[in-house]
Amino acid sequence: MTVAPLRVAIVDDHPMFRIGLAAAISDMAGIELVGEAERVDQVEALIDDASPDVLLLDVRLGQGSGLEVNRWLAEHHPTVKVVMLTMSEDRETALTALRDGACGYLVKGVGPERVEHALRAVAGGDVVLDQSLVAVMTEPLGRRRVDDQPFPNLTKREVDILELIADGLDNGAIARRLVLSPKTVRNHVSNVFAKIQVPDRPAAIVLARRHGLGS
């Protein structure tokens, strides 16, 4: 059975960056670039015409804000996964984007491999954070002492998984790190979210890092 390619669109007002990103995507197997835009007022037509699965969205656009576009998409096109692109490692902007529905947040300058990983991961339901942003997402309360138990209702394995989530790893990376099956990791992650009472991965990252988890 033939698998449909992952449909990706770009919204960025920097022509050279957009051209380079488009060229990189064109070399990714199973991923198809279906449209581009540079202004906020072009996004609605882009979504209607191209029907992307994932949208790579600049945080700052010349004619408006990518954060506003992200909120609009969450309300009107919730099936479109958004990966925000930024020039700066700003914690509040990242938190706002993730809380408003974005599934990924990358700093411009990452390599094509990282972009490809992010596209595939968010399409599969994961949240992807740039490694440089994980460290500034929250101000941790300090490293845990050995006898500290910030989440006493979690098993040791669940704490290990939450720590890796706090480090910005997606389910696939966690599975490889702990030598577990992807299904087992998904089950553990669901249990962790339920036990610590968070709705999604960004909220889990914030809560975990506030309690000193993550490197």
C-alpha positions as CSV (number, residue, x, y, z in Angstrom):
1,M,0.0,0.0,0.0
2,T,1.4,3.4,-1.0
3,V,1.7,5.9,1.9
4,A,0.7,9.4,1.1
5,P,3.6,11.9,1.5
6,L,3.6,14.3,4.5
7,R,2.4,17.6,3.2
8,V,4.3,20.6,4.5
9,A,3.9,24.4,3.9
10,I,6.1,27.3,5.0
11,V,5.1,30.8,6.2
12,D,8.2,33.0,6.5
13,D,8.9,36.6,5.3
14,H,12.6,36.1,4.7
15,P,13.0,35.0,1.0
16,M,16.5,33.5,1.3
17,F,15.6,31.5,4.4
18,R,12.4,30.3,2.8
19,I,14.2,29.3,-0.4
20,G,16.8,27.3,1.5
21,L,14.2,25.6,3.7
22,A,12.1,24.7,0.6
23,A,15.2,23.2,-1.0
24,A,16.0,21.2,2.0
25,I,12.4,19.8,2.2
26,S,12.5,18.9,-1.4
27,D,15.3,16.4,-0.6
28,M,13.3,14.7,2.2
29,A,11.9,11.3,1.3
30,G,8.2,11.0,1.8
31,I,7.7,14.8,2.5
32,E,6.2,17.1,0.0
33,L,6.3,20.9,0.0
34,V,2.8,22.0,-1.0
35,G,2.9,25.8,-0.6
36,E,4.6,28.9,0.7
37,A,3.5,32.3,2.0
38,E,5.3,35.4,3.4
39,R,2.4,37.4,5.0
40,V,-0.3,36.8,7.6
41,D,-3.0,37.7,5.1
42,Q,-1.9,34.9,2.8
43,V,-2.2,32.1,5.4
44,E,-5.9,31.4,5.0
45,A,-5.6,30.9,1.3
46,L,-2.5,28.8,1.7
47,I,-4.3,26.4,4.1
48,D,-7.4,26.2,1.9
49,D,-5.5,25.6,-1.3
50,A,-2.6,23.4,-0.1
51,S,-4.1,21.5,2.9
52,P,-0.8,21.0,4.6
53,D,-0.4,18.4,7.4
54,V,2.4,20.5,9.0
55,L,3.0,24.3,8.8
56,L,6.5,25.7,9.4
57,L,5.7,29.2,10.8
58,D,8.0,32.1,11.5
59,V,7.4,33.7,14.9
60,R,7.9,37.2,13.6
61,L,6.4,38.2,10.2
62,G,6.7,41.5,8.5
63,Q,3.0,42.1,8.3
64,G,2.0,40.5,11.6
65,S,2.7,37.9,14.2
66,G,3.2,34.2,13.8
67,L,1.8,33.8,17.3
68,E,-1.5,35.2,16.1
69,V,-1.5,32.9,13.1
70,N,-0.8,30.0,15.5
71,R,-3.8,30.9,17.6
72,W,-6.0,31.3,14.5
73,L,-5.0,27.9,13.2
74,A,-5.7,26.2,16.5
75,E,-9.2,27.6,16.4
76,H,-10.0,27.2,12.7
77,H,-7.7,24.4,11.5
78,P,-6.8,22.3,14.6
79,T,-5.6,19.3,12.5
80,V,-2.8,21.4,11.0
81,K,0.4,20.8,13.1
82,V,2.4,23.9,13.6
83,V,6.2,24.1,14.1
84,M,7.3,27.6,15.1
85,L,10.6,29.0,13.8
86,T,12.5,31.7,15.6
87,M,15.7,33.6,15.6
88,S,15.8,33.9,19.4
89,E,15.7,31.6,22.4
90,D,12.9,33.4,24.2
91,R,11.2,31.4,26.9
92,E,7.9,33.4,27.1
93,T,7.4,33.3,23.4
94,A,8.0,29.6,23.3
95,L,5.6,28.9,26.1
96,T,3.0,31.1,24.5
97,A,3.3,29.3,21.2
98,L,3.1,25.9,22.8
99,R,0.2,26.7,25.1
100,D,-1.7,28.1,22.1
101,G,-1.4,24.9,20.1
102,A,2.0,24.7,18.4
103,C,3.6,21.2,18.4
104,G,7.1,22.3,17.8
105,Y,9.5,25.2,18.3
106,L,12.9,25.4,16.5
107,V,15.6,28.0,16.4
108,K,16.5,29.0,12.9
109,G,19.9,27.6,11.9
110,V,19.2,24.0,12.9
111,G,20.2,21.5,10.2
112,P,17.9,19.8,7.7
113,E,18.1,16.6,9.7
114,R,16.6,18.3,12.7
115,V,13.9,19.9,10.6
116,E,13.0,16.6,9.1
117,H,12.9,14.9,12.5
118,A,10.6,17.7,13.8
119,L,8.2,17.4,10.8
120,R,7.9,13.6,11.2
121,A,7.6,13.8,15.0
122,V,4.8,16.4,15.2
123,A,3.0,14.6,12.4
124,G,3.1,11.5,14.6
125,G,1.7,13.4,17.6
126,D,4.9,14.3,19.4
127,V,6.0,17.8,20.6
128,V,9.5,18.9,19.5
129,L,11.6,21.6,21.2
130,D,14.9,22.9,20.1
131,Q,17.5,21.6,22.4
132,S,18.8,25.2,23.1
133,L,15.3,26.1,24.2
134,V,14.7,23.3,26.7
135,A,17.2,24.9,29.1
136,V,15.4,28.3,29.1
137,M,11.8,27.1,29.1
138,T,11.5,27.4,32.9
139,E,13.7,28.5,35.8
140,P,14.2,25.2,37.7
141,L,14.0,25.2,41.5
142,G,17.4,23.6,41.6
143,R,18.8,20.2,41.2
144,R,17.1,17.4,43.2
145,R,18.8,15.8,46.2
146,V,19.1,12.1,45.9
147,D,16.3,11.6,48.4
148,D,14.0,14.2,46.9
149,Q,10.8,12.8,45.4
150,P,8.9,15.6,43.6
151,F,6.5,13.1,42.1
152,P,6.0,10.3,44.7
153,N,3.1,8.8,42.8
154,L,5.3,7.9,39.8
155,T,7.3,4.7,39.5
156,K,11.0,4.9,39.0
157,R,10.6,4.1,35.3
158,E,8.0,6.9,35.0
159,V,10.3,9.3,36.7
160,D,13.0,8.3,34.2
161,I,10.7,9.0,31.3
162,L,9.5,12.3,32.7
163,E,13.1,13.3,33.1
164,L,13.7,12.6,29.4
165,I,10.6,14.5,28.5
166,A,11.9,17.4,30.5
167,D,15.1,17.2,28.4
168,G,13.1,17.6,25.3
169,L,13.2,14.1,24.0
170,D,10.2,12.8,21.9
171,N,8.8,9.3,22.3
172,G,11.0,7.8,19.7
173,A,14.2,9.1,21.3
174,I,13.0,7.9,24.7
175,A,12.3,4.5,23.3
176,R,15.9,4.3,21.9
177,R,17.5,5.7,25.1
178,L,15.7,3.2,27.4
179,V,15.6,0.3,24.9
180,L,11.8,0.1,25.1
181,S,9.2,-0.4,22.4
182,P,7.5,2.8,21.1
183,K,4.1,1.4,22.3
184,T,5.5,0.9,25.8
185,V,6.8,4.4,25.9
186,R,3.5,5.8,24.7
187,N,1.7,3.9,27.5
188,H,4.2,5.2,30.1
189,V,3.9,8.8,28.9
190,S,0.1,8.6,29.1
191,N,0.3,7.2,32.6
192,V,2.7,10.0,33.6
193,F,0.5,12.7,32.2
194,A,-2.5,11.3,34.1
195,K,-0.6,11.0,37.4
196,I,0.9,14.5,37.4
197,Q,-2.4,15.9,36.0
198,V,-1.1,17.7,32.9
199,P,-2.9,17.8,29.5
200,D,0.0,17.6,27.2
201,R,3.8,17.5,26.7
202,P,4.5,21.2,27.0
203,A,2.8,21.3,30.3
204,A,4.7,18.2,31.5
205,I,8.0,19.8,30.5
206,V,7.2,23.0,32.4
207,L,6.1,21.1,35.5
208,A,9.0,18.7,35.5
209,R,11.6,21.4,35.1
210,R,10.0,23.5,37.9
211,H,10.7,20.5,40.1
212,G,14.3,20.2,39.0
213,L,14.0,17.4,36.4
214,G,15.9,17.7,33.1
215,S,19.5,18.6,32.5
